[in-house]
């Protein structure tokens, strides 16, 4: 079943097209990564899908409910964490979540049970009675996820949930997101490719308001990622780089003074013949590795190809 669907979604601000005919389909239960550089239109998309702003053209649906100006049905089945969440700093974490639960109409017994549940989910039980003003930034982000989960949403929208955190804070937040698998559909926007690669099973890449591609993470790698042979040597190997570039099974060679990255047209042939070529060069080999490109490599390729195609 589709958790999120949009068709031809566009948004124009003062003559500037922030989102250009976006069409998406997201399966229920997935952790979806909405990837793109700053200014690509990610936040605009989330605001349109949550009903915080209205499209210039196109439509969106959440769990089969169309997002309109008065979509009460939609508001009751989504959770939302903005990029810069706001809190009442004088409240404790538990008091804040109790307040959110009350806004959603939960009775006292159900509210207490749900608050206990989400505090455990985001690992804030021990800090529940501390004032939010004394929380670290990572703790505040986790509290933000907890408040967005109070109503047991069908779809949870997270706008750049880990972008401003230190490495430990990012890891904590990503672990929480990973733990949401099976509890809700997560729509997570980010410009940090490593975060998306770590937790998301499906990815869309947005650039200048236009969809570049959408696929499962592994499908993207299979389609666009070619393995790279990484070699490091004890001495300069400029002559070896030139020899490799002349071989028919070699597509590209990137060279520094003592290291090579070889992209092969035919990986099977490269596995057989590259060691022989290196051995015949008499260069002292320190490292030989077949590395798979990351999501970042794919992103750079796709966004770079779009720019070179004159679609800016």
Secondary structure, 3 states (H helix, E strand, C coil): CEEEEEEEEEEEECCEEEEEEEEEEEECCCEEEEECCCCCCHHHHHHHHCCCCCCCEEEEEECCEECCCCCHHHHCCEEEECCCCCCCCCCEHHHHHHHHHHHCCCCHHHHHHHHHHHHHHCCCCCCCCCEHHHCCHHHHHHHHHHHHHCCCCCEEEEECCCCCCCHHHHHHHHHHHHHCECCEEEEEEECCHHHHHHHCCEEEEEECCEEEEEEEHHHHHHHHCCCEEEEEECCCCHHHHHHHHCCCCEEEEEECCCEEEEEECCHHHHHHHHHHHHHHCCCCEEEEEEECCCHHHHHHHHHHHHHHCCCC
